[in-house]
Amino acid sequence: MTGVCGCCGALRPRYKRLVDNIFPEDPEDGLVKANMEKLTFYALSAPEKLDRIGAYLSERLSRDVARHRYGYVCIAMEALDQLLMACHCQSINLFVESFLKMVRKLLEADKPDLQILGTNSFVKFANIEEDTPSYHRSYDFFVSRFSEMCHSSYEDPDIRTKIRMAGIKGLQGVVRKTVNDELQANIWDPQHMDKIVPSLLFNLQQGEGTESRSPSPLQASEKEKEKESPAELTERCFRELLGRAAYGNIKNAVNPVLMHLDNHSLWEGKSFAVRCFKIIMYSIQSQHSHLVIQQLLGHLDANSKNSATVRAGIVEVLLEAAAIASSGSVGPTVLEVFNTLLRQLRLSVDYELTGCYDSCGNIGSKVIKEHEERQLQEAVIKTIGSFANTLPTYQRSEVMLFIIGKIPVPGMHPTLASAKSGFEGSRMIQVMLLKSLLQVTTGFQTTNMLTALPSSFLDPLLSLTLMEDAEIRLLVLEILVSLIDRHDNQPKFSSISIISDISEDNLFMKKHSQQLYRHIYMACKEENSGQRHFETLYALLALISMELANEEVVVDLIRLALAMQDLALSNEDMLPVYNRCAVHALSAAYLNLICQLTTVPSFCQHVHEVIETRQKEVPFLLPESVFIENPSVPKSVDKLEGDVLFLQSKITEVLGGSGYNTDRLATPYVPQFTDEDRLSKRKSIGETISLQVEVESRNSPEKEERTPAEEITFETLKNAIVDSIGMEEQERERRRQVVEKFQKAPFEEIAAHCGARATSLQSKLNQIFEITIRPPPSPSGTITAGYGQMQSRSVPVYEMKFPDLCVY
């Protein structure tokens, strides 16, 4: 029996003897390197034995763990690591199964050192590129266990930090091992992402005081990695995860971020949410940016009835994301992005005015704070501008048309406010949308203004300049200034200066100049205009001169400035004294600018003489005395004459000598009134309409009295023959005057004359149509009704008998 037992050791398989020989008698001596080299050589020489080596090592490690012989456990894991690094044969799959079984055993242990040891071995394994695929390997346990380690609450803070960092490294290893292998479990599935992403965000939040070292700190040296905090390691791991995300995986990677921020109320603080999405936007591939934007917009819609601070936090994140993203951040659905933001703006206005989130106003509804809604509205407007800055010119033009179509304009677009918010809701929506439009137009650059600003955009925009609300009119003026200012000239008009770079856009001005002039003129007639309005009007006039001027435009602008002076002098609209002084000052400031731009010495001399006279006698007609904090204006400005006024005859004379059109200069500017002017509710417009109605009623056929037929006698015929010669001379003179008028008269006068003729023609046509719709007379004449009255009998057309000559 003794001999039999003694020879059993020699009969043991060679791989077992080689494995046993790597373990020293004292674990503190560490792995026996010479024997480890023999084991490695054997594994490479006989790869079919590799799975048995792994199974035996696993058996020994399990026994050592159970007996708490942790020294031998470390030696076994070191041996496994070396075998993994050395062997890449086809049989490695079975060895890996044994290896992962041992790693799982260590991760399940309660001792932190064993958990960290197992994690380090798994990370080494994750960095190995396997030659053969594995069809059945699962990493579900490792995702769950590493995520749990990321949330460790171990009492000792140092050990807790080590465990959390081990968990982060383990998740990083799982991602590296599975993300590029289609045969592995899909790590992008929601069941895995819902564990990995919140675990990373938890550690990122713990180190919120630390800032990112760079927009994309993926490359870090070994020394830096050793000194990394859990937050820095988490950020690097999170960036690596997002950087590997393909087009179809972005949604699954971002959704857990949104849910984490919701569940932990992290939108309200803004800073952490912004930091998370900065990491996301910098890490993902640039062509996928619009997918993140769309998810944020959808999340904003889903939180429509949440508190204003939450919605403002999401909008703030959108703002930062749009600033980081490339020009394709809006994606294919450009208008849908702006539609969502404008819808949130409208909802915020409704919430602010109604005081509740639901229409029925239940008792349990949340209390709405007005200042929070205002902050949200400002954030949405800012975000709209940020998105617009990423768009090319043609798309920005589409967005401008889209926004102007949303603005409630009386007579053009229906009101968009809900019934419960009423008139004030419509007004607030107008203001908010105009502010949004101003953000979109800021920095707008185009080479062809005629195509970039069509009538469908300008007509409703200019209609708003006639509104009674001063804030709305000011916003419209600022929008016009922003659109026309293509060379950043606006800041230069704080003080009058000469700019030599003048561009021309003749087609645009030929089509829309009269509209612009009329609305500028009408804006001066508003009683509630303040200093900002007049300053913006000056900037608008100056920018038109700089950006769109030619000789004809300059003449019209001078005529407009003189008409503004006449407006303040006549005071037909009963303007306050301040407004009249402001209009005088505006006219003077602009004429001073335009005279220096035209560089006609005699014109400059006349303007400067008037300004000097005003400085001495009536300083309240100059900008320096009117556009200040406490303007000094008199009680009345009715008696103004002589040298303090700019003279149209003098200006016509001096500019005529320089080749300008004297006939056009000598004609006073008269704005063409249209149907839009009903919005301004002016008395003069109403009187004009009443007068037209009265004249039409007098000329109607029903009111006309039949005049007796004139008796024709010999004297009548004699007078007709004698007067025919004089009539022919009068006709020739009349034709000569008509030709001369069309050759020399201003365009506005010709247009007004043609308009009057068209109105007269329309009136006559209306009279004809009235007659034609009456019942036709009967061919059979009249029939006699009772009591001797004559009554016309109406015969249908198909029953009438017409003469043969009338039938074709």
TAMOZI-V784940 format. One record per residue. SS is DSSP state (@ for helix, = for strand, . for the rest). OMEGA is omega in degrees with one decimal (none if undefined). Layout:
ss=SS omega=OMEGA
ss=SS omega=OMEGA
This chain:
ss=. omega=-179.3
ss=@ omega=179.7
ss=@ omega=179.7
ss=@ omega=179.6
ss=@ omega=-177.4
ss=@ omega=-178.8
ss=. omega=-179.5
ss=@ omega=-179.5
ss=@ omega=-179.6
ss=@ omega=-179.5
ss=@ omega=-179.2
ss=. omega=180.0
ss=. omega=-175.6
ss=@ omega=-177.0
ss=@ omega=177.9
ss=@ omega=179.0
ss=@ omega=178.3
ss=@ omega=178.2
ss=@ omega=-179.0
ss=@ omega=-175.0
ss=@ omega=-179.7
ss=. omega=-179.8
ss=. omega=178.5
ss=. omega=176.7
ss=. omega=177.9
ss=. omega=-178.4
ss=@ omega=-178.6
ss=@ omega=178.7
ss=@ omega=177.1
ss=. omega=-176.8
ss=. omega=176.6
ss=. omega=-170.3
ss=@ omega=-178.6
ss=@ omega=179.1
ss=@ omega=178.4
ss=@ omega=176.8
ss=@ omega=177.4
ss=@ omega=180.0
ss=@ omega=-179.7
ss=@ omega=179.2
ss=@ omega=179.4
ss=@ omega=-179.2
ss=@ omega=179.3
ss=@ omega=-178.8
ss=@ omega=-179.0
ss=. omega=-175.7
ss=@ omega=178.9
ss=@ omega=178.9
ss=@ omega=-173.6
ss=@ omega=-178.9
ss=@ omega=178.5
ss=@ omega=176.5
ss=@ omega=179.6
ss=@ omega=179.9
ss=@ omega=-178.7
ss=@ omega=176.7
ss=@ omega=178.7
ss=@ omega=179.1
ss=@ omega=179.2
ss=@ omega=-178.3
ss=@ omega=179.1
ss=@ omega=179.3
ss=@ omega=-179.7
ss=@ omega=177.8
ss=@ omega=-179.5
ss=@ omega=-178.9
ss=. omega=177.9
ss=. omega=175.4
ss=. omega=-170.2
ss=@ omega=176.9
ss=@ omega=178.3
ss=@ omega=177.2
ss=@ omega=179.7
ss=@ omega=179.9
ss=@ omega=-179.1
ss=@ omega=-179.5
ss=@ omega=177.3
ss=@ omega=178.2
ss=@ omega=178.6
ss=@ omega=179.8
ss=@ omega=-178.5
ss=@ omega=177.8
ss=@ omega=178.7
ss=@ omega=-177.2
ss=@ omega=-173.5
ss=@ omega=-170.5
ss=. omega=176.8
ss=. omega=-177.4
ss=. omega=-177.7
ss=. omega=-178.4
ss=. omega=-174.8
ss=@ omega=-177.5
ss=@ omega=-180.0
ss=@ omega=175.9
ss=@ omega=179.3
ss=@ omega=178.6
ss=@ omega=177.0
ss=@ omega=179.7
ss=@ omega=-178.5
ss=@ omega=176.8
ss=@ omega=178.6
ss=@ omega=177.8
ss=@ omega=178.5
ss=@ omega=179.5
ss=@ omega=179.8
ss=@ omega=-178.8
ss=@ omega=179.3
ss=@ omega=-179.1
ss=. omega=-179.8
ss=. omega=-175.5
ss=. omega=-178.6
ss=@ omega=-178.5
ss=@ omega=179.4
ss=@ omega=177.8
ss=@ omega=-179.7
ss=@ omega=178.3
ss=@ omega=178.6
ss=@ omega=179.3
ss=@ omega=-179.6
ss=@ omega=177.8
ss=@ omega=179.8
ss=@ omega=179.0
ss=@ omega=176.9
ss=@ omega=178.5
ss=@ omega=-178.1
ss=@ omega=-178.6
ss=. omega=-179.8
ss=. omega=175.4
ss=. omega=-177.1
ss=. omega=-179.5
ss=. omega=-176.2
ss=. omega=-179.2
ss=. omega=177.3
ss=. omega=-173.7
ss=. omega=-170.1
ss=. omega=-176.0
ss=. omega=-178.3
ss=. omega=179.8
ss=. omega=-177.5
ss=@ omega=-179.4
ss=@ omega=-176.6
ss=@ omega=176.8
ss=@ omega=-178.8
ss=@ omega=-176.4
ss=@ omega=179.2
ss=@ omega=176.8
ss=@ omega=177.5
ss=@ omega=178.9
ss=@ omega=178.5
ss=@ omega=179.9
ss=. omega=-175.2
ss=. omega=177.8
ss=. omega=-179.9
ss=. omega=-173.0
ss=. omega=-178.6
ss=. omega=-176.0
ss=@ omega=179.9
ss=@ omega=179.4
ss=@ omega=178.8
ss=@ omega=179.1
ss=@ omega=179.8
ss=@ omega=-179.3
ss=@ omega=-179.5
ss=@ omega=179.2
ss=@ omega=176.7
ss=@ omega=178.1
ss=@ omega=178.9
ss=@ omega=178.8
ss=@ omega=178.3
ss=@ omega=177.3
ss=@ omega=177.5
ss=@ omega=178.4
ss=@ omega=178.4
ss=@ omega=-179.4
ss=@ omega=-179.2
ss=@ omega=-175.2
ss=@ omega=-170.7
ss=@ omega=-167.7
ss=. omega=-176.8
ss=. omega=-177.6
ss=. omega=-177.1
ss=. omega=-179.2
ss=. omega=179.2
ss=. omega=175.3
ss=. omega=-176.9
ss=. omega=-176.6
ss=. omega=-177.9
ss=. omega=177.2
ss=. omega=-179.2
ss=@ omega=-177.9
ss=@ omega=178.2
ss=@ omega=-178.7
ss=@ omega=179.8
ss=@ omega=174.6
ss=@ omega=-174.3
ss=@ omega=-173.1
ss=@ omega=177.7
ss=@ omega=178.3
ss=@ omega=178.5
ss=@ omega=-179.1
ss=@ omega=177.7
ss=@ omega=179.7
ss=@ omega=177.0
ss=@ omega=-179.6
ss=@ omega=-179.4
ss=@ omega=179.7
ss=. omega=-174.5
ss=. omega=-179.5
ss=. omega=-178.9
ss=. omega=-179.8
ss=. omega=177.0
ss=. omega=-179.6
ss=. omega=179.8
ss=. omega=178.3
ss=. omega=-179.0
ss=. omega=-176.2
ss=. omega=179.5
ss=. omega=-179.0
ss=. omega=179.9
ss=. omega=179.8
ss=. omega=-178.8
ss=@ omega=179.4
ss=@ omega=178.8
ss=@ omega=179.4
ss=@ omega=180.0
ss=@ omega=-177.6
ss=. omega=-175.9
ss=. omega=171.6
ss=. omega=177.2
ss=@ omega=-179.0
ss=@ omega=-180.0
ss=@ omega=177.0
ss=@ omega=179.4
ss=@ omega=-179.0
ss=@ omega=179.3
ss=@ omega=178.8
ss=@ omega=-179.7
ss=@ omega=178.0
ss=@ omega=179.7
ss=@ omega=178.4
ss=@ omega=-178.0
ss=@ omega=179.7
ss=@ omega=179.5
ss=. omega=-175.4
ss=. omega=175.9
ss=. omega=-176.0
ss=@ omega=-175.4
ss=@ omega=-176.2
ss=@ omega=-176.8
ss=@ omega=-176.8
ss=@ omega=-179.3
ss=@ omega=179.7
ss=@ omega=-175.6
ss=@ omega=-178.3
ss=@ omega=177.9
ss=@ omega=177.1
ss=@ omega=179.5
ss=@ omega=-179.2
ss=@ omega=178.9
ss=@ omega=179.4
ss=@ omega=176.4
ss=@ omega=-173.0
ss=@ omega=-176.7
ss=. omega=176.4
ss=. omega=-176.4
ss=. omega=176.7
ss=. omega=-172.6
ss=. omega=178.6
ss=. omega=176.4
ss=. omega=-169.5
ss=@ omega=-178.5
ss=@ omega=178.8
ss=@ omega=178.9
ss=@ omega=179.8
ss=@ omega=179.8
ss=@ omega=-175.2
ss=@ omega=169.8
ss=@ omega=177.7
ss=@ omega=-178.6
ss=@ omega=-174.9
ss=@ omega=178.6
ss=@ omega=-171.5
ss=@ omega=-177.7
ss=. omega=176.7
ss=. omega=-171.0
ss=@ omega=-178.1
ss=@ omega=178.5
ss=@ omega=-174.2
ss=@ omega=-175.7
ss=@ omega=177.2
ss=@ omega=177.3
ss=@ omega=178.7
ss=@ omega=-179.4
ss=@ omega=177.9
ss=@ omega=177.2
ss=@ omega=178.7
ss=@ omega=176.7
ss=@ omega=178.0
ss=@ omega=176.8
ss=@ omega=176.6
ss=@ omega=-179.4
ss=@ omega=-179.9
ss=. omega=-175.4
ss=. omega=-178.1
ss=. omega=175.6
ss=. omega=-176.8
ss=. omega=-177.5
ss=@ omega=-178.6
ss=@ omega=177.7
ss=@ omega=179.4
ss=@ omega=178.4
ss=@ omega=176.9
ss=@ omega=178.5
ss=@ omega=179.5
ss=@ omega=178.4
ss=@ omega=176.8
ss=@ omega=176.8
ss=@ omega=179.3
ss=@ omega=-179.9
ss=@ omega=-178.8
ss=@ omega=179.2
ss=@ omega=-180.0
ss=@ omega=-178.3
ss=@ omega=-172.5
ss=. omega=178.9
ss=. omega=-178.1
ss=. omega=178.6
ss=. omega=-174.2
ss=. omega=-178.3
ss=. omega=176.8
ss=. omega=-175.5
ss=. omega=-176.8
ss=. omega=-175.1
ss=@ omega=-175.0
ss=@ omega=179.5
ss=@ omega=177.0
ss=@ omega=-178.5
ss=@ omega=177.8
ss=@ omega=178.6
ss=@ omega=-179.1
ss=@ omega=178.8
ss=@ omega=176.8
ss=@ omega=177.0
ss=@ omega=178.0
ss=@ omega=-179.4
ss=@ omega=178.0
ss=@ omega=179.7
ss=@ omega=177.2
ss=@ omega=178.7
ss=@ omega=179.9
ss=@ omega=-178.2
ss=@ omega=-175.9
ss=@ omega=-177.3
ss=@ omega=177.3
ss=. omega=178.1
ss=. omega=-177.4
ss=. omega=179.1
ss=. omega=-172.6
ss=. omega=-176.4
ss=. omega=177.4
ss=. omega=-178.2
ss=. omega=-178.2
ss=. omega=-176.9
ss=. omega=-177.6
ss=. omega=-175.8
ss=. omega=176.9
ss=. omega=-177.1
ss=. omega=177.7
ss=. omega=-173.6
ss=@ omega=-176.2
ss=@ omega=177.2
ss=@ omega=176.9
ss=@ omega=177.8
ss=@ omega=177.6
ss=@ omega=177.1
ss=@ omega=-179.0
ss=@ omega=178.4
ss=@ omega=179.5
ss=@ omega=179.0
ss=@ omega=-179.9
ss=@ omega=178.8
ss=@ omega=-179.4
ss=@ omega=177.0
ss=@ omega=177.5
ss=@ omega=-179.7
ss=@ omega=176.7
ss=@ omega=-177.4
ss=@ omega=-178.6
ss=. omega=-179.8
ss=. omega=-173.5
ss=. omega=170.5
ss=. omega=-172.9
ss=@ omega=-174.7
ss=@ omega=178.0
ss=@ omega=177.8
ss=@ omega=176.1
ss=@ omega=177.5
ss=@ omega=179.3
ss=@ omega=178.0
ss=@ omega=177.3
ss=@ omega=-179.3
ss=@ omega=-179.0
ss=@ omega=-179.1
ss=@ omega=176.7
ss=@ omega=179.1
ss=@ omega=-175.5
ss=. omega=177.6
ss=. omega=177.9
ss== omega=180.0
ss=. omega=178.2
ss=. omega=-179.2
ss=. omega=-178.4
ss== omega=178.8
ss=. omega=-180.0
ss=. omega=-179.0
ss=. omega=-178.3
ss=. omega=177.5
ss=. omega=-176.5
ss=. omega=-175.8
ss=. omega=179.6
ss=. omega=170.2
ss=@ omega=-175.4
ss=@ omega=-179.4
ss=@ omega=176.3
ss=@ omega=177.7
ss=@ omega=-178.9
ss=@ omega=-179.3
ss=@ omega=178.1
ss=@ omega=176.0
ss=@ omega=-178.2
ss=@ omega=-177.3
ss=@ omega=-179.5
ss=@ omega=176.6
ss=@ omega=175.4
ss=@ omega=177.1
ss=@ omega=179.2
ss=@ omega=177.6
ss=@ omega=177.4
ss=@ omega=-179.0
ss=@ omega=-176.9
ss=@ omega=179.7
ss=. omega=-178.9
ss=. omega=-179.5
ss=. omega=-178.6
ss=. omega=176.9
ss=. omega=177.8
ss=. omega=-179.3
ss=. omega=-176.1
ss=@ omega=-177.9
ss=@ omega=179.0
ss=@ omega=-178.7
ss=@ omega=-178.2
ss=. omega=-178.9
ss=. omega=-179.8
ss=@ omega=179.6
ss=@ omega=174.9
ss=@ omega=-175.2
ss=@ omega=-175.6
ss=@ omega=178.2
ss=@ omega=179.8
ss=@ omega=-179.6
ss=@ omega=176.7
ss=@ omega=-178.1
ss=@ omega=177.3
ss=@ omega=-179.7
ss=@ omega=179.1
ss=. omega=179.6
ss=. omega=-176.0
ss=. omega=-176.2
ss=@ omega=-178.2
ss=@ omega=179.6
ss=@ omega=-179.7
ss=@ omega=179.6
ss=@ omega=179.0
ss=@ omega=179.9
ss=@ omega=178.9
ss=@ omega=179.1
ss=@ omega=177.2
ss=@ omega=179.0
ss=@ omega=177.6
ss=@ omega=-178.4
ss=@ omega=-179.5
ss=@ omega=-174.9
ss=@ omega=-176.9
ss=. omega=-178.9
ss=. omega=-178.3
ss=. omega=177.9
ss=. omega=-179.6
ss=. omega=-173.7
ss=@ omega=-179.6
ss=@ omega=-176.6
ss=@ omega=-176.9
ss=@ omega=169.9
ss=@ omega=170.5
ss=. omega=-174.4
ss=. omega=179.7
ss=. omega=-178.3
ss=. omega=177.5
ss=. omega=-174.1
ss=. omega=-175.9
ss=. omega=-177.3
ss=. omega=178.8
ss=. omega=-176.8
ss=. omega=174.1
ss=. omega=-169.2
ss=@ omega=-176.8
ss=@ omega=-179.5
ss=@ omega=-177.4
ss=@ omega=177.7
ss=@ omega=-176.4
ss=@ omega=-169.7
ss=@ omega=-173.9
ss=@ omega=-177.4
ss=@ omega=175.4
ss=@ omega=-179.5
ss=@ omega=-178.6
ss=@ omega=-176.4
ss=@ omega=-178.2
ss=@ omega=173.9
ss=@ omega=179.5
ss=@ omega=-179.3
ss=@ omega=179.4
ss=@ omega=178.6
ss=. omega=-176.4
ss=. omega=-178.1
ss=. omega=-176.7
ss=. omega=-173.7
ss=. omega=174.6
ss=. omega=-179.5
ss=. omega=-176.4
ss=@ omega=-179.9
ss=@ omega=-179.6
ss=@ omega=-177.0
ss=@ omega=176.9
ss=@ omega=178.8
ss=@ omega=175.8
ss=@ omega=178.3
ss=@ omega=178.8
ss=@ omega=179.7
ss=@ omega=177.7
ss=@ omega=-178.4
ss=@ omega=-179.1
ss=@ omega=174.4
ss=@ omega=179.0
ss=@ omega=-175.9
ss=@ omega=-170.2
ss=@ omega=-168.5
ss=. omega=-168.7
ss=. omega=161.7
ss=. omega=-174.1
ss=@ omega=-179.4
ss=@ omega=179.6
ss=@ omega=179.2
ss=@ omega=179.4
ss=@ omega=-178.7
ss=@ omega=179.3
ss=@ omega=176.4
ss=@ omega=177.0
ss=@ omega=178.8
ss=@ omega=179.6
ss=@ omega=177.7
ss=@ omega=177.0
ss=@ omega=176.5
ss=@ omega=175.3
ss=@ omega=177.8
ss=@ omega=177.5
ss=@ omega=179.2
ss=@ omega=179.5
ss=@ omega=-175.2
ss=@ omega=178.0
ss=. omega=176.9
ss=. omega=-178.7
ss=. omega=177.0
ss=. omega=179.4
ss=. omega=173.5
ss=. omega=-177.7
ss=@ omega=-179.3
ss=@ omega=-179.0
ss=@ omega=179.4
ss=@ omega=176.8
ss=@ omega=-179.4
ss=@ omega=178.7
ss=@ omega=175.2
ss=@ omega=-178.1
ss=@ omega=178.1
ss=@ omega=179.2
ss=@ omega=-179.9
ss=@ omega=-178.5
ss=@ omega=-178.4
ss=@ omega=177.8
ss=@ omega=176.4
ss=@ omega=178.6
ss=@ omega=-173.4
ss=@ omega=178.8
ss=@ omega=177.8
ss=@ omega=177.5
ss=@ omega=179.6
ss=@ omega=178.4
ss=. omega=171.1
ss=. omega=-171.5
ss=@ omega=-177.6
ss=@ omega=176.7
ss=@ omega=177.2
ss=@ omega=-178.7
ss=@ omega=179.8
ss=@ omega=-178.9
ss=@ omega=-178.6
ss=@ omega=177.6
ss=@ omega=178.6
ss=@ omega=-179.6
ss=@ omega=178.2
ss=@ omega=177.6
ss=@ omega=178.4
ss=@ omega=179.6
ss=@ omega=-179.1
ss=@ omega=-170.5
ss=@ omega=-175.4
ss=. omega=-177.8
ss=@ omega=-179.6
ss=@ omega=175.1
ss=@ omega=179.7
ss=. omega=-175.0
ss=@ omega=-175.4
ss=@ omega=-178.8
ss=@ omega=-175.2
ss=@ omega=-173.9
ss=. omega=176.9
ss=. omega=-175.3
ss=. omega=178.2
ss=. omega=-176.4
ss=. omega=178.6
ss=. omega=180.0
ss=. omega=-179.9
ss=. omega=178.7
ss=. omega=-178.5
ss=. omega=177.1
ss=. omega=-175.8
ss=. omega=-173.7
ss=. omega=177.5
ss=. omega=179.6
ss=. omega=174.5
ss=@ omega=-169.7
ss=@ omega=-179.9
ss=@ omega=-178.5
ss=. omega=174.8
ss=. omega=-173.8
ss=. omega=179.9
ss=@ omega=-179.6
ss=@ omega=-179.8
ss=@ omega=-178.8
ss=@ omega=178.2
ss=@ omega=-178.5
ss=@ omega=-174.6
ss=@ omega=179.4
ss=@ omega=176.8
ss=@ omega=177.4
ss=. omega=179.5
ss=. omega=174.7
ss=. omega=178.4
ss=. omega=-177.4
ss=. omega=-175.9
ss=@ omega=179.2
ss=@ omega=-179.6
ss=@ omega=179.3
ss=@ omega=-176.4
ss=@ omega=-179.2
ss=. omega=179.0
ss=. omega=178.6
ss=. omega=176.1
ss=. omega=-178.5
ss=. omega=176.4
ss=. omega=-179.5
ss=. omega=179.8
ss=. omega=-179.9
ss=@ omega=179.8
ss=@ omega=-173.6
ss=@ omega=176.6
ss=@ omega=179.5
ss=@ omega=-176.0
ss=@ omega=175.2
ss=. omega=180.0
ss=. omega=-178.9
ss=@ omega=-176.6
ss=@ omega=178.4
ss=@ omega=-179.7
ss=@ omega=179.1
ss=@ omega=179.2
ss=@ omega=-180.0
ss=@ omega=178.9
ss=@ omega=179.8
ss=@ omega=178.9
ss=@ omega=179.5
ss=@ omega=-179.2
ss=@ omega=-180.0
ss=@ omega=179.8
ss=@ omega=-179.6
ss=@ omega=178.7
ss=@ omega=-177.2
ss=@ omega=-178.2
ss=. omega=-175.9
ss=. omega=-179.5
ss=. omega=-175.5
ss=. omega=-176.4
ss=. omega=177.1
ss=. omega=-179.1
ss=. omega=177.7
ss=. omega=-179.8
ss=. omega=-179.5
ss=. omega=-177.9
ss=. omega=-178.5
ss=. omega=-178.7
ss=. omega=-179.7
ss=. omega=177.4
ss=@ omega=-179.2
ss=@ omega=-179.7
ss=@ omega=179.1
ss=@ omega=179.9
ss=@ omega=179.8
ss=@ omega=-179.8
ss=@ omega=-179.8
ss=@ omega=-178.9
ss=@ omega=-175.6
ss=@ omega=-175.6
ss=@ omega=179.3
ss=@ omega=178.7
ss=@ omega=179.8
ss=@ omega=178.7
ss=@ omega=177.8
ss=@ omega=178.5
ss=@ omega=-179.9
ss=@ omega=177.6
ss=@ omega=179.6
ss=@ omega=-179.7
ss=@ omega=179.1
ss=@ omega=178.1
ss=@ omega=179.5
ss=@ omega=179.5
ss=@ omega=179.6
ss=@ omega=-179.2
ss=@ omega=180.0
ss=@ omega=-179.0
ss=@ omega=178.2
ss=@ omega=-170.4
ss=@ omega=-174.5
ss=. omega=176.3
ss=. omega=-179.1
ss=@ omega=-178.3
ss=@ omega=-178.6
ss=@ omega=178.3
ss=@ omega=179.8
ss=@ omega=179.1
ss=@ omega=-179.9
ss=@ omega=179.3
ss=@ omega=177.7
ss=@ omega=179.2
ss=@ omega=178.9
ss=@ omega=179.2
ss=@ omega=177.9
ss=@ omega=179.1
ss=@ omega=178.9
ss=@ omega=179.8
ss=@ omega=178.5
ss=@ omega=179.1
ss=@ omega=178.8
ss=@ omega=177.9
ss=@ omega=178.1
ss=@ omega=-179.7
ss=@ omega=-179.6
ss=@ omega=178.1
ss=@ omega=-178.8
ss=@ omega=-173.8
ss=@ omega=-178.3
ss=. omega=176.1
ss=. omega=179.6
ss=. omega=-179.3
ss=. omega=177.9
ss=. omega=-178.8
ss=. omega=176.3
ss=. omega=-178.4
ss=. omega=177.6
ss=. omega=-175.5
ss== omega=176.4
ss== omega=-176.2
ss== omega=176.9
ss=. omega=179.2
ss=@ omega=177.9
ss=@ omega=174.4
ss=@ omega=-179.2
ss=. omega=177.9
ss== omega=-177.2
ss== omega=178.9
ss== omega=177.4
ss=. omega=-178.7
ss=. omega=-179.5
ss=. omega=177.0
ss=. omega=-176.0
ss=@ omega=-175.8
ss=@ omega=178.0
ss=@ omega=-177.6
ss=. omega=176.2
ss=. omega=-176.8
ss=. omega=175.0
ss=. omega=-178.6
ss=@ omega=-177.8
ss=@ omega=-178.2
ss=@ omega=-176.7
ss=. omega=-179.8
ss=. omega=none
